[in-house]
Amino acid sequence: MSVAMVNLASTSTLSEPVVLGEVSETLMIPLWCRAIESERRRGLLHDPKAQAMVAALDYDFDRRFADLRRLAFRACLRTVMIDRWVQRFIRARRHATVVEIGTGLNTRFERVDDGALRWFDVDLPDSMALRRRFFTDTSRRTMIEGAFGDEDWLARIEPAEGPKLFIVEAVLVYLDEAVVRRGFEQIARAFPGSEIIFDTVTTRAVSSRNRPMMKSYQAPFVWGCDDPRVIEGWAQHRLRETTTIDELPRELRRRVPLEHRLMLPYLRWRKPELLRSHALNRVELHPPMTDDR
C-alpha cells in the first residue's frame, strides 16, 4: 500500500474541533469541493477519501458553504488540470520526485501515483498536524513541515539527483511577491532545472470582493500576477506552459455542469477577463547567473 489512511470509524481524535491558522484553514475549501464534486454524475473527479474526511471532521462545512454546492466544480477544474500536468511529467520521467507545497488534505498522490513515484507533502505545522490524522508516511511518501519561501525543509528532499516537480496550488496568492520570488529562487538553487506548477490570479481578481467560497474566511489575497512571463525576469526561469479556464480541453469542458457550460460563449463575449483571471503555469527553474552560492 502506497499510503495508509486511518480507520475513520475508530479514531476518536478525528472528532476534535479543527484549529487552524487563517491561511491554513482555507484548505477546507478544496477538500469540500472535491467531496461535493465526487457526488455529481460524470463529475470532474471521484475522491472517496475527501468524502470520508469531510464526514469525519468536526467542522461546520454546511455553514461555511451554504448554497455553494453548484460552484464546487470550479476548484476541481484547477485540481484536475494540475493532475494532468503531473501525470504527463511522471510519464516522461521514470522515478520522478514530486513535492507538493501547501498540500493541505489533498489526495493528489492517490490520483496520479504510477507505483514508482517519490513524493513529499509539505505544509505548515498546523496543517500537517491535521493531515497526520488521516495519512502516515511510507517508503515512497513523506510529510514535512515547511512553507514556501523558507528553505530549511529543502534539504530533506531526496534523492538529490533526478527529475523534480514542485506543485504549489492555491498558495501563492496569499503571499507577497517578495516571498514568492524568494521561494522560486530557493528551489532553483537547490534543484536547478526542476519544474514547478502553480496558479496565478490577476491583480483585478485579487482586489475583487466577488469570491463566494472565501466569504467566511479571513485570509486576504495578496499577490496578483497579470502576466506569468514576468517570472522569467526574476532569474533564468523559463515559462514552459500557461493556460486559463478559457482554454479548457474539450473532454473537461464536456464534464462542466451544463448551466456553466452554456455561459461560456457569453462570458467570452462580454466578460473575457473573468475566464482569464486565474491561470495555471508550468515553469522550469534556474538560479540567477550571478548566483555564486
C-alpha positions in Angstrom: 0.0 0.0 0.0 1.5 3.3 -1.0 -0.2 5.4 1.7 -2.2 4.4 4.7 -5.4 6.1 5.7 -6.5 5.8 9.3 -9.7 3.9 10.2 -12.1 6.8 10.4 -14.7 4.9 12.3 -12.5 4.0 15.2 -10.2 7.1 15.6 -11.7 9.3 18.3 -9.3 12.1 17.7 -11.0 12.9 14.4 -14.0 14.3 16.3 -11.8 17.0 17.9 -12.5 20.5 16.6 -10.3 21.7 13.8 -7.9 24.5 14.9 -6.0 26.1 12.0 -4.5 29.5 11.2 -6.3 31.9 8.9 -4.5 30.8 5.7 -4.2 27.1 6.7 -8.0 26.9 7.2 -8.6 27.6 3.6 -7.5 24.0 2.9 -11.1 23.1 3.8 -12.3 24.7 0.5 -10.7 22.4 -2.0 -11.4 19.4 0.4 -15.1 20.2 0.5 -15.2 20.9 -3.3 -13.6 17.5 -4.1 -16.1 15.8 -1.8 -19.1 17.5 -3.4 -17.9 17.1 -6.9 -17.5 13.4 -6.2 -21.3 13.2 -5.8 -22.0 14.6 -9.2 -22.8 12.3 -12.1 -19.9 12.5 -14.6 -18.0 14.8 -12.2 -14.5 16.0 -12.9 -13.1 13.6 -10.3 -14.0 10.9 -7.9 -12.4 11.3 -4.4 -13.9 8.9 -1.8 -11.1 9.9 0.6 -12.2 13.5 0.5 -15.7 12.4 1.2 -14.6 10.3 4.2 -12.5 13.2 5.6 -15.4 15.7 5.3 -17.6 13.2 7.1 -15.1 12.6 9.9 -14.0 16.2 10.7 -15.7 18.3 13.3 -16.1 21.3 11.1 -19.2 23.2 10.0 -19.0 22.8 6.3 -22.7 23.4 5.9 -22.4 26.9 7.5 -19.3 27.8 5.5 -20.6 26.7 2.2 -24.3 27.0 2.3 -25.8 27.3 -1.2 -22.4 26.9 -2.8 -22.6 23.3 -4.0 -23.1 24.4 -7.6 -19.7 26.2 -7.5 -17.7 23.2 -6.1 -16.6 22.2 -9.6 -14.5 25.4 -10.0 -11.8 24.4 -7.6 -11.9 20.9 -9.0 -11.2 22.2 -12.5 -7.9 23.6 -11.3 -7.1 20.4 -9.4 -7.8 18.1 -12.4 -5.8 20.3 -14.8 -2.8 20.2 -12.5 -3.2 16.4 -12.1 -2.9 16.1 -15.9 0.3 18.1 -16.0 1.7 16.0 -13.1 0.8 12.7 -14.9 2.4 14.0 -18.1 5.6 14.8 -16.2 5.9 11.4 -14.5 5.1 9.5 -17.7 8.1 11.2 -19.4 10.5 10.8 -16.4 10.9 7.5 -14.7 11.4 7.5 -10.9 10.5 11.2 -10.6 10.3 13.1 -7.3 7.2 15.2 -6.8 6.9 17.8 -4.0 3.6 19.3 -3.1 3.9 22.5 -1.1 0.8 23.6 0.8 -0.7 20.1 0.4 -3.5 20.6 3.0 -5.7 17.5 2.8 -5.1 16.9 -0.9 -5.1 13.3 -2.3 -3.2 14.0 -5.4 -0.7 11.2 -4.8 -3.6 8.7 -4.8 -4.8 10.1 -8.1 -1.5 10.2 -10.0 0.7 7.5 -8.4 2.4 5.3 -11.0 3.9 2.9 -8.5 7.4 4.3 -8.7 7.0 8.0 -7.5 8.9 9.5 -4.7 6.5 12.0 -3.1 6.8 14.7 -0.4 3.9 16.6 1.2 4.9 19.9 2.6 2.8 22.2 4.7 2.7 24.5 7.8 2.8 22.8 11.2 -1.0 23.2 11.9 -2.0 21.9 8.5 0.4 19.0 8.8 -0.9 18.0 12.3 -4.3 17.8 10.8 -3.1 15.8 7.8 -1.4 13.3 10.1 -4.8 12.3 11.4 -5.5 10.8 8.1 -2.2 9.8 6.5 1.1 8.2 7.5 4.5 8.2 6.0 5.5 5.4 3.7 8.7 4.3 1.9 7.7 6.5 -1.1 5.7 9.3 0.6 6.9 11.6 3.3 5.3 14.5 5.2 7.4 17.5 6.0 6.7 20.7 7.9 7.7 23.7 5.9 6.5 26.8 4.0 7.0 28.3 0.5 9.7 30.9 0.9 11.5 29.1 3.8 14.3 26.8 2.6 15.3 24.7 5.6 12.9 21.8 4.5 14.5 21.6 1.0 17.5 19.7 2.5 15.1 16.9 3.3 14.1 16.3 -0.3 15.9 13.2 -1.5 17.3 11.8 -3.7 19.1 15.0 -4.5 19.6 13.9 -8.1 16.9 13.1 -10.6 13.9 14.9 -12.1 11.9 17.1 -9.6 8.5 18.6 -9.9 7.1 21.1 -7.4 3.4 21.8 -7.1 2.0 24.9 -5.4 -1.7 25.0 -5.7 -3.8 27.8 -4.2 -1.0 29.1 -2.0 1.0 31.9 -3.7 -2.0 34.3 -3.9 -1.7 34.6 0.0 1.9 35.6 -0.2 3.6 38.9 -1.2 5.7 39.0 -4.3 9.0 39.1 -2.5 8.2 35.8 -0.7 7.1 34.2 -4.0 10.2 35.4 -5.8 12.4 34.1 -2.9 10.7 30.8 -2.9 11.3 30.3 -6.6 15.0 31.2 -6.2 15.5 28.9 -3.2 14.1 25.9 -5.1 16.1 26.9 -8.2 19.4 26.9 -6.2 18.6 23.6 -4.5 17.4 21.8 -7.6 18.3 23.7 -10.8 16.3 22.6 -13.8 13.4 21.4 -11.7 9.9 22.3 -12.7 7.1 24.0 -10.7 3.4 24.1 -11.4 1.4 26.9 -9.7 -1.6 29.1 -10.2 -1.8 32.8 -10.5 -4.6 35.3 -10.0 -4.7 38.7 -11.8 -4.4 41.9 -9.8 -8.0 42.8 -10.7 -9.2 39.4 -9.3 -7.1 39.9 -6.2 -8.9 43.2 -5.4 -12.3 41.8 -6.2 -14.8 41.1 -3.4 -16.7 38.6 -5.5 -15.2 35.4 -4.1 -18.2 33.3 -2.7 -16.0 30.5 -1.4 -13.9 32.9 0.6 -16.7 34.9 2.2 -16.4 33.3 5.7 -12.6 33.2 5.7 -10.2 35.9 6.9 -7.2 35.1 4.6 -6.8 38.0 2.2 -5.5 37.6 -1.4 -2.1 39.4 -1.7 -0.1 38.6 -4.8 -1.6 39.4 -8.2 0.1 38.4 -11.5 -1.3 39.7 -14.7 1.4 38.0 -16.9 3.3 35.0 -15.7 6.1 35.8 -18.2 7.3 38.4 -15.7 8.7 35.5 -13.6 11.3 34.8 -16.4 12.8 38.1 -15.5 13.4 37.2 -11.8 16.2 34.8 -12.7 16.8 32.4 -15.6 13.4 30.8 -15.2 11.6 29.6 -18.3 7.8 29.7 -18.7 7.0 26.4 -20.4 3.2 26.5 -20.3 0.3 28.6 -19.2 -3.4 28.1 -19.5 -6.7 29.5 -18.3 -10.3 28.2 -17.9 -11.0 29.8 -21.3 -8.7 27.1 -22.8 -10.2 24.1 -21.2 -9.6 20.8 -23.0 -12.7 19.6 -24.8 -13.0 16.5 -22.7 -13.0 18.5 -19.5 -15.4 21.1 -20.8 -18.0 18.4 -21.5 -17.9 17.5 -17.8 -18.5 21.0 -16.5 -22.2 21.4 -15.3 -24.5 22.3 -18.1 -25.6 25.7 -16.8 -22.0 26.9 -16.6 -21.1 25.3 -20.0 -23.9 27.3 -21.6 -22.5 30.5 -20.1 -19.0 30.2 -21.7 -19.9 31.8 -25.0 -21.5 34.8 -23.2 -18.5 35.2 -20.9 -16.1 35.1 -23.8 -18.1 37.8 -25.5 -18.9 40.1 -22.6 -16.5 39.3 -19.7 -13.4 37.5 -21.1 -11.4 38.8 -18.1 -13.3 36.5 -15.8 -12.3 33.4 -17.7 -8.7 34.6 -17.8 -8.5 35.8 -14.2 -6.9 32.6 -13.0 -4.1 30.8 -14.8 -2.1 27.6 -14.3 1.6 27.8 -15.1 4.5 25.5 -15.6 8.0 27.0 -15.1 11.4 25.5 -15.4 13.5 26.9 -12.6 17.1 28.2 -12.9 19.1 30.3 -10.4 20.4 33.8 -11.5 23.6 33.7 -13.5 25.3 35.8 -10.8 24.3 33.4 -8.1 27.6 32.1 -6.6 26.0 30.3 -3.7 
